[in-house]
Amino acid sequence: MQETEEVVYPRLVQGLVDQGYHGRAQDLSAPEAREDKDTLGRSVRLMTKVLPAVAKLISGVPLTSLPGGYVLHPYFEQEGVQKILDDVKAFSVWIGLKFTLDQPVLVAIVDAENHSADEQVDIAAAFDRAILQMLDYSATMGGLTLGKFKIGGVKMSSTGILLYTFFDPSAAVHFGSSTQSRCKIMHFWKKTNVVPWVIDVVANEVKGHSGLPLILPQLLNKEKLARSIAAS
């Protein structure tokens, strides 16, 4: 039986919700944005607490007193984040957000077959602008925090994943061979990434991008997502 958009997209959205993504900024409070619900986030944050103690034992100097100490200073403001999400809605079926180690990850579902190759690339460029804007709400490591203002420190990352969704397998293959690479955008020094993934609905496959950056399963698990769109 051929799957329809009305059936597949709600499944896909639910699959993203099950992996911790929220469709609205108001669904996340500042404390919730800082709460690590996956093992990756909890493990790394534990290390940020352990390393200062280890450094003090070795050198006698607390690491937090050194430049770039291992202290994360996040900032989350619902209204500003929601405006960015609303901008992404203009070219996506659904946009989801979560934070890992106080760093934003956005996932957008794109109805790819209704766009030409050039339009698919333009969508990646528009998404890139949103990901750059999300840096305002990413953590800063080290430095000083005075209310909402951060002085010094190192700004952390912002990541976006575009799910180009196809109901025609040949269109999915064509995108993967000719357009997908044009939709990957990286800003090395700013630590932002836009990565294009391909969803082949007929094959129940989610195909990631090639090369860097690595998207760990804790950020988005391709196998779980593929199972979510499969027929019940």
Sine and cosine of phi, psi and omega as CSV:
sin_phi,cos_phi,sin_psi,cos_psi,sin_omega,cos_omega
0.00,0.00,0.74,-0.67,-0.02,-1.00
-0.97,0.25,0.77,-0.63,-0.01,-1.00
-0.98,0.19,0.53,-0.85,0.01,-1.00
-0.93,-0.37,0.30,-0.95,0.02,-1.00
-0.86,0.51,-0.63,0.78,-0.04,-1.00
-0.89,0.46,-0.44,0.90,0.01,-1.00
-1.00,-0.03,-0.71,0.71,-0.16,-0.99
-0.96,0.29,-0.70,0.71,-0.10,-0.99
-0.89,0.45,-0.67,0.74,0.09,-1.00
-0.87,0.48,-0.60,0.80,0.06,-1.00
-0.90,0.44,-0.68,0.74,-0.02,-1.00
-0.91,0.42,-0.68,0.73,0.04,-1.00
-0.88,0.48,-0.70,0.71,0.01,-1.00
-0.88,0.47,-0.61,0.79,0.04,-1.00
-0.88,0.47,-0.60,0.80,0.03,-1.00
-0.96,0.29,-0.64,0.77,0.06,-1.00
-0.87,0.48,-0.65,0.76,0.02,-1.00
-0.90,0.44,-0.38,0.93,0.03,-1.00
-0.99,-0.13,0.26,0.96,0.16,-0.99
0.99,-0.12,0.16,0.99,-0.02,-1.00
-1.00,0.01,0.56,-0.83,-0.02,-1.00
-0.88,-0.47,0.65,-0.76,-0.03,-1.00
-1.00,0.08,-0.21,0.98,-0.02,-1.00
-0.68,-0.74,0.60,-0.80,0.03,-1.00
-0.89,0.45,-0.53,0.85,-0.03,-1.00
-0.93,0.38,-0.24,0.97,0.07,-1.00
-0.98,0.21,-0.13,0.99,0.00,-1.00
-0.86,-0.51,0.82,-0.57,0.19,-0.98
-1.00,-0.01,0.21,-0.98,0.02,-1.00
-0.85,0.52,-0.71,0.70,0.04,-1.00
-0.88,0.48,-0.62,0.79,0.01,-1.00
-0.92,0.39,-0.58,0.81,0.03,-1.00
-0.90,0.43,-0.43,0.90,-0.03,-1.00
-1.00,-0.10,-0.07,1.00,-0.04,-1.00
-1.00,0.06,0.83,-0.57,-0.01,-1.00
-1.00,-0.03,0.92,-0.40,-0.05,-1.00
-0.99,-0.16,0.02,1.00,0.01,-1.00
-0.89,-0.46,0.32,-0.95,-0.06,-1.00
-0.91,0.41,-0.53,0.85,0.01,-1.00
-0.88,0.48,-0.79,0.61,-0.03,-1.00
-0.88,0.47,-0.69,0.72,-0.02,-1.00
-0.90,0.44,-0.64,0.77,-0.04,-1.00
-0.92,0.39,-0.72,0.70,-0.03,-1.00
-0.92,0.39,-0.66,0.76,-0.01,-1.00
-0.91,0.41,-0.56,0.83,0.08,-1.00
-0.87,0.49,-0.65,0.76,0.01,-1.00
-0.90,0.43,-0.57,0.82,0.02,-1.00
-0.91,0.40,-0.38,0.92,0.06,-1.00
-1.00,0.05,-0.54,0.84,-0.05,-1.00
-0.98,0.22,-0.66,0.75,-0.08,-1.00
-0.83,0.55,-0.68,0.73,0.04,-1.00
-0.86,0.51,-0.63,0.78,0.01,-1.00
-0.92,0.39,-0.65,0.76,0.03,-1.00
-0.90,0.44,-0.70,0.71,-0.01,-1.00
-0.88,0.48,-0.63,0.78,-0.01,-1.00
-0.92,0.38,-0.62,0.79,0.04,-1.00
-0.89,0.46,-0.62,0.79,-0.06,-1.00
-0.98,0.20,-0.72,0.69,-0.14,-0.99
-0.95,-0.30,-0.27,0.96,-0.07,-1.00
0.99,0.15,0.01,1.00,-0.04,-1.00
-0.91,-0.41,0.82,-0.57,0.05,-1.00
-0.88,0.48,0.71,-0.70,-0.04,-1.00
-0.90,0.44,-0.52,0.85,-0.03,-1.00
-0.93,0.36,-0.22,0.97,0.05,-1.00
-1.00,0.00,-0.12,0.99,0.02,-1.00
-1.00,-0.03,0.36,-0.93,0.04,-1.00
-0.86,0.51,0.71,-0.70,0.05,-1.00
0.95,0.32,0.54,0.84,0.01,-1.00
-0.85,0.53,0.36,-0.93,-0.11,-0.99
-0.99,0.13,0.92,0.39,0.06,-1.00
-0.78,-0.62,0.83,-0.56,-0.01,-1.00
-1.00,-0.03,0.73,-0.68,0.03,-1.00
-0.87,-0.49,1.00,-0.03,-0.02,-1.00
-1.00,0.09,0.33,-0.94,0.07,-1.00
-0.62,-0.78,0.81,-0.59,-0.03,-1.00
-0.72,-0.69,0.79,-0.61,-0.01,-1.00
-0.67,-0.74,0.91,-0.41,-0.20,-0.98
-0.86,0.51,-0.70,0.71,-0.09,-1.00
-0.89,0.46,-0.71,0.71,0.01,-1.00
-0.91,0.41,-0.65,0.76,0.02,-1.00
-0.91,0.41,-0.67,0.74,-0.03,-1.00
-0.89,0.45,-0.59,0.81,0.03,-1.00
-0.87,0.49,-0.64,0.77,0.04,-1.00
-0.91,0.41,-0.69,0.72,0.02,-1.00
-0.88,0.48,-0.64,0.77,0.01,-1.00
-0.89,0.45,-0.60,0.80,0.03,-1.00
-0.89,0.45,-0.62,0.79,-0.01,-1.00
-0.94,0.33,-0.51,0.86,-0.01,-1.00
-0.86,0.50,-0.38,0.93,-0.03,-1.00
-0.90,0.45,-0.40,0.92,-0.04,-1.00
-0.78,-0.63,0.30,0.95,-0.03,-1.00
-0.70,-0.71,0.38,-0.93,0.09,-1.00
-0.96,0.26,-0.61,0.79,-0.02,-1.00
-0.36,-0.93,0.55,-0.83,0.05,-1.00
-0.79,-0.61,0.75,-0.66,0.00,-1.00
-0.84,-0.54,0.43,-0.90,-0.08,-1.00
-0.67,-0.74,0.63,-0.77,0.26,-0.97
-0.51,-0.86,0.25,-0.97,0.02,-1.00
-0.89,-0.46,0.70,-0.72,0.14,-0.99
-0.81,-0.59,0.86,-0.52,-0.12,-0.99
0.80,0.60,0.69,0.72,0.05,-1.00
0.89,0.46,0.33,0.94,0.00,-1.00
-0.89,-0.46,0.77,-0.64,-0.12,-0.99
-0.97,0.25,0.61,-0.79,0.15,-0.99
-0.79,-0.62,0.86,-0.52,0.03,-1.00
-0.94,-0.33,0.67,-0.74,0.07,-1.00
-0.82,-0.58,0.80,-0.59,-0.02,-1.00
-0.85,-0.53,0.73,-0.68,0.08,-1.00
-1.00,-0.01,0.79,-0.61,-0.02,-1.00
-0.89,-0.45,0.79,-0.62,0.08,-1.00
-0.98,0.20,0.99,0.13,-0.28,-0.96
-0.91,0.41,-0.56,0.83,-0.11,-0.99
-0.94,0.35,-0.25,0.97,0.03,-1.00
-1.00,0.00,0.19,0.98,-0.01,-1.00
-0.75,-0.67,0.59,-0.81,0.10,-0.99
-0.96,0.29,0.16,-0.99,0.00,-1.00
-0.85,0.52,-0.70,0.71,0.00,-1.00
-0.90,0.44,-0.61,0.79,0.03,-1.00
-0.93,0.38,-0.58,0.81,0.06,-1.00
-0.89,0.46,-0.62,0.78,0.05,-1.00
-0.93,0.36,-0.64,0.77,0.03,-1.00
-0.89,0.46,-0.59,0.81,0.04,-1.00
-0.89,0.46,-0.67,0.74,0.04,-1.00
-0.88,0.48,-0.64,0.77,0.01,-1.00
-0.91,0.42,-0.66,0.75,0.03,-1.00
-0.91,0.41,-0.64,0.77,0.04,-1.00
-0.90,0.43,-0.61,0.79,0.04,-1.00
-0.86,0.51,-0.66,0.75,0.03,-1.00
-0.89,0.46,-0.61,0.79,0.05,-1.00
-0.92,0.40,-0.67,0.75,-0.01,-1.00
-0.90,0.43,-0.62,0.78,0.07,-1.00
-0.90,0.44,-0.64,0.77,0.03,-1.00
-0.91,0.42,-0.55,0.83,-0.01,-1.00
-0.92,0.39,-0.23,0.97,0.08,-1.00
-0.86,0.51,-0.47,0.88,0.03,-1.00
-0.87,0.49,-0.39,0.92,-0.07,-1.00
-0.93,-0.37,0.17,0.99,0.07,-1.00
-1.00,0.05,0.33,-0.95,-0.05,-1.00
-0.95,0.33,0.40,-0.92,0.18,-0.98
-0.88,-0.47,0.76,-0.65,0.01,-1.00
-1.00,-0.07,0.82,-0.58,-0.02,-1.00
0.99,0.16,-0.22,-0.98,-0.01,-1.00
0.97,0.24,-0.19,-0.98,-0.02,-1.00
-0.89,-0.46,0.57,-0.82,0.07,-1.00
-0.89,-0.45,0.83,-0.56,0.06,-1.00
-0.84,-0.54,1.00,-0.08,-0.10,-1.00
0.91,0.42,-0.86,-0.51,0.02,-1.00
-1.00,0.02,-0.05,1.00,-0.11,-0.99
-0.97,-0.23,0.65,-0.76,0.01,-1.00
-0.89,-0.46,0.71,-0.70,-0.01,-1.00
-0.88,-0.48,0.84,-0.54,0.00,-1.00
0.96,0.27,-0.23,-0.97,-0.01,-1.00
1.00,0.09,0.00,-1.00,-0.05,-1.00
-0.90,-0.43,0.85,-0.52,0.02,-1.00
-0.95,0.33,0.71,-0.71,-0.01,-1.00
-1.00,0.03,-0.31,-0.95,-0.27,-0.96
-0.99,-0.14,0.18,-0.98,0.15,-0.99
-0.62,-0.78,0.75,-0.66,-0.13,-0.99
-0.78,-0.63,0.64,-0.77,0.07,-1.00
-0.77,-0.64,0.69,-0.72,0.04,-1.00
-0.86,-0.51,0.85,-0.53,0.05,-1.00
-0.99,-0.16,0.83,-0.56,0.02,-1.00
-0.98,-0.18,1.00,-0.03,0.04,-1.00
-0.97,0.25,0.93,-0.37,-0.17,-0.99
-0.97,-0.25,0.77,-0.64,-0.06,-1.00
-0.81,-0.59,0.69,-0.72,0.11,-0.99
-0.98,-0.19,-0.15,0.99,0.06,-1.00
-0.95,-0.32,0.93,-0.37,-0.06,-1.00
-0.84,0.54,-0.60,0.80,-0.01,-1.00
-0.92,0.40,-0.58,0.81,0.05,-1.00
-0.92,0.38,-0.59,0.81,0.05,-1.00
-0.90,0.44,-0.69,0.72,0.02,-1.00
-0.90,0.43,-0.68,0.73,-0.01,-1.00
-0.89,0.45,-0.69,0.73,0.03,-1.00
-0.87,0.49,-0.70,0.71,-0.03,-1.00
-0.89,0.45,-0.52,0.86,-0.05,-1.00
-1.00,-0.03,-0.34,0.94,-0.14,-0.99
-0.82,-0.58,-0.42,0.91,-0.16,-0.99
-0.85,-0.53,-0.48,0.88,-0.12,-0.99
-0.81,0.58,-0.71,0.71,-0.04,-1.00
-0.90,0.44,-0.45,0.89,0.01,-1.00
-0.97,0.26,-0.23,0.97,-0.06,-1.00
-0.99,-0.15,0.04,1.00,0.05,-1.00
-1.00,-0.07,0.80,-0.60,-0.06,-1.00
-0.76,-0.65,0.79,-0.61,0.01,-1.00
-0.78,-0.62,0.69,-0.72,0.15,-0.99
-0.88,-0.47,0.99,-0.11,-0.17,-0.99
-0.84,0.55,-0.79,0.62,-0.10,-0.99
-0.95,0.32,-0.47,0.88,0.02,-1.00
-1.00,0.04,-0.16,0.99,0.03,-1.00
0.90,0.44,0.66,0.75,0.08,-1.00
-0.88,-0.48,0.53,-0.85,-0.01,-1.00
-0.61,-0.79,0.68,-0.74,0.22,-0.98
-0.87,-0.48,0.86,-0.51,-0.03,-1.00
-0.86,-0.51,0.72,-0.70,0.00,-1.00
-0.99,-0.12,0.81,-0.58,0.12,-0.99
-0.94,-0.35,0.38,-0.92,-0.02,-1.00
-0.90,-0.43,0.78,-0.62,0.11,-0.99
-0.94,-0.33,0.90,-0.45,0.09,-1.00
-0.98,-0.18,0.98,-0.19,-0.12,-0.99
-0.89,0.45,-0.68,0.74,-0.05,-1.00
-0.89,0.46,-0.66,0.75,-0.02,-1.00
-1.00,0.07,-0.10,1.00,-0.09,-1.00
0.80,0.60,0.73,0.68,-0.03,-1.00
-0.85,-0.53,0.62,-0.79,0.15,-0.99
-0.87,-0.50,0.91,-0.41,-0.08,-1.00
-0.95,-0.32,0.82,-0.57,-0.02,-1.00
-0.98,0.19,-0.04,-1.00,0.03,-1.00
-0.99,0.11,0.20,-0.98,0.06,-1.00
-0.99,-0.17,0.51,-0.86,0.06,-1.00
0.97,0.24,-0.31,-0.95,0.00,-1.00
-0.98,0.18,0.36,-0.93,-0.05,1.00
-0.99,0.15,0.34,-0.94,0.08,-1.00
-0.98,0.19,0.75,-0.66,0.09,-1.00
-0.96,-0.29,0.96,-0.27,-0.06,-1.00
-0.95,0.32,0.45,-0.89,-0.01,-1.00
-0.84,0.54,-0.41,0.91,0.01,-1.00
-0.93,0.36,-0.40,0.92,0.06,-1.00
-0.99,0.12,-0.76,0.65,0.08,-1.00
-0.37,-0.93,0.84,-0.54,-0.06,-1.00
-0.99,-0.13,0.92,-0.39,-0.07,-1.00
-0.89,0.45,-0.66,0.75,-0.05,-1.00
-0.91,0.42,-0.68,0.73,0.03,-1.00
-0.90,0.44,-0.63,0.78,-0.02,-1.00
-0.91,0.40,-0.65,0.76,0.02,-1.00
-0.89,0.45,-0.63,0.78,0.02,-1.00
-0.92,0.38,-0.50,0.87,-0.03,-1.00
-0.94,0.35,-0.46,0.89,-0.03,-1.00
-1.00,-0.08,-0.10,1.00,0.02,-1.00
-0.94,0.34,0.46,-0.89,0.01,-1.00
-0.88,0.47,0.63,-0.78,0.00,-1.00
-0.95,0.30,0.00,0.00,0.00,0.00
